[in-house]
């Protein structure tokens, strides 16, 4: 049988297009139904897992199995079939996350039909859910009614054509501003009220009212230093970033010219208040916002904030997930091109801190190993001479990052310190919680001979056993 050689990026793009088609024609809506909450009068949606059966008898697992069966029958090379299976599963996770967000935002609306919602899912070119196109499709199909609730939703996602259509049909009493609705902290909670107010006044050519209200609210709540030297669109772009709203961020970004884009990004990167909010809130931010920031900070060479973000294991853990890891490495390559002497130790620590999460997913773990290996061999800024190896090795063992340890301990350039590194690892294992699986992986992956493994194993296990005995004695003594 002929062997196929397919470019990795092209293979991924093809897999995404196939997966989009499969999800669009699946029985997904039958696996998502509103269920009565026994403790309240409200309804809430639920994705049915293998342990729960929907009223339709269709579970999410059955939907996925059906898609897998179709993939197996496709006349594709095995390597592409494997890619499609992975992408289909990854897109399924995006659906699940999306519905969980809807539960938090909208479950109190009894009239909301989540099974109809998934019939209108639209996807980005990367295989994530395009929420603007999804709500646009829902409005055009009359799933969203012509009322203020729909106007508010469409405004949040900046579906501009639908907003223009529904705005004249909304009661004037509904679109009003109060200190209660605007003066909510943090900004991400106020933003769902800010956006419909903006769109209502914008369509009536009364943007001065928007500026006045935003200046007042920002001064009152201190969640953003509104700068009247910048245009309204520039300020709303920055506020969208700080609110974690990728869809309005994308909309306002496309309205800015090149000079405004550069100014807005520079303001964010150099503002202590903006930096602080991004550092504090990126856990809650959508991954699309993180990726957008990294790409634009890299493009405009605003590396101070870029470096701070890449030193976070939370950010790195998100970036290691599909489909972001390739973008992560592109940003890294740009960074060490312009900052070859920067201390890359925080990024190495961030990678090690993320590995415990990604080890559960083979494809993601493979990408992690590839990125770690490339950074290690690239050695930007002579990184290997600057690392605190005692701390790095201890962190690697705590997070079960054994593959990373193998490159560190067996690195040819650091061979004169190998014995020191092995001793550090021994002490780290002795001081950590007992984990025989991680210990065995270390012995078989990192240590190169049985003569080296045997004393290491015996000493660590002896420490584990002594600790158990001491624990029992302390327990009996009490």
Number of C-alpha atoms within 10 A of each C-alpha: 3 5 8 11 9 12 9 11 10 10 16 20 18 14 21 24 16 15 25 20 10 19 20 15 11 14 19 22 19 21 23 25 20 20 13 13 11 8 6 8 9 15 21 20 21 19 23 20 14 11 7 14 14 18 13 11 11 20 23 23 15 17 18 20 12 14 21 17 11 11 20 14 9 11 9 13 13 13 13 20 19 15 19 27 19 18 23 24 15 18 23 19 13 15 19 16 14 15 19 15 12 14 17 10 10 15 19 14 13 13 11 17 18 20 18 16 18 21 19 20 20 20 19 12 12 15 22 21 18 16 21 23 19 19 24 23 20 19 22 11 11 10 16 20 14 16 15 19 15 21 27 22 20 26 27 21 25 25 23 14 10 18 23 16 12 17 22 13 12 16 11 11 8 10 18 13 15 9 11 8 14 23 21 17 12 16 22 21 14 17 22 19 22 23 22 25 21 21 25 24 16 14 13 9 10 13 17 12 14 20 19 11 19 22 16 16 19 16 13 14 15 15 21 22 16 20 13 12 8 13 14 17 18 24 20 23 26 21 23 25 25 26 26 24 21 22 22 23 24 18 19 19 20 13 13 16 10 10 8 16 19 16 14 19 19 15 15 21 20 13 14 11 15 21 19 10 17 24 15 11 15 18 14 11 19 15 18 17 20 20 18 16 20 23 17 16 23 21 13 13 16 19 18 12 21 20 21 14 22 22 18 20 20 16 21 25 21 21 24 26 19 18 18 16 19 16 16 19 18 13 21 20 17 16 20 17 12 12 16 15 12 14 18 23 17 18 21 22 20 19 28 28 23 25 25 17 15 19 17 10 10 10 15 21 20 14 17 26 17 13 18 20 16 13 19 17 11 13 15 20 16 14 18 19 12 11 16 10 18 15 12 22 26 20 19 24 23 20 18 24 22 22 20 23 24 14 15 22 21 17 16 11 11 13 13 10 13 16 11 14 20 19 13 18 24 19 16 20 25 17 14 12 10 17 13 14 10 17 20 13 14 21 19 13 13 20 17 11 10 11 9 12 16 11 11 19 17 11 14 20 17 12 15 19 12 12 14 13 12 11 12 12 11 10 9 8 7 6
